[in-house]
Amino acid sequence: MCLAVPGRVLDIEERDGTRMATVDFGGVVKEVCLEYLPDLRVGEYAIVHVGFALQRLDEESARRTLELFAELGMLQEEFGDAWETAATEAGRDVVREAGQ
């Protein structure tokens, strides 16, 4: 599943003519393109989808959303290591099969 996740801008720089930011998503830090929000500043929050900041968001809304996503395990699903997730799921299947 691909979510639009709120994140806080940590820093901004221009790379090869593209405005990019380092964004914190509740402890997970990723690089994000800011071309759709050219006036976004360090410390502000934005909703990010597939690596693009799409909409500015107030801090309280961003924090509430991140807390909810964390409670539901959706941040791990969105940002977790795909190899680790696959190995864990395979391990669960092996355990289930062994118990039958």
Secondary structure, DSSP 8 states (H G I E B T S, - for coil): ----EEEEEEEEEEETTEEEEEEEETTEEEEEE-TT-TT--TT-EEEEETTEEEEEE-HHHHHHHHHHHHHTTHHHHHHS-HHHHHHHHHHHHHHHHHH-
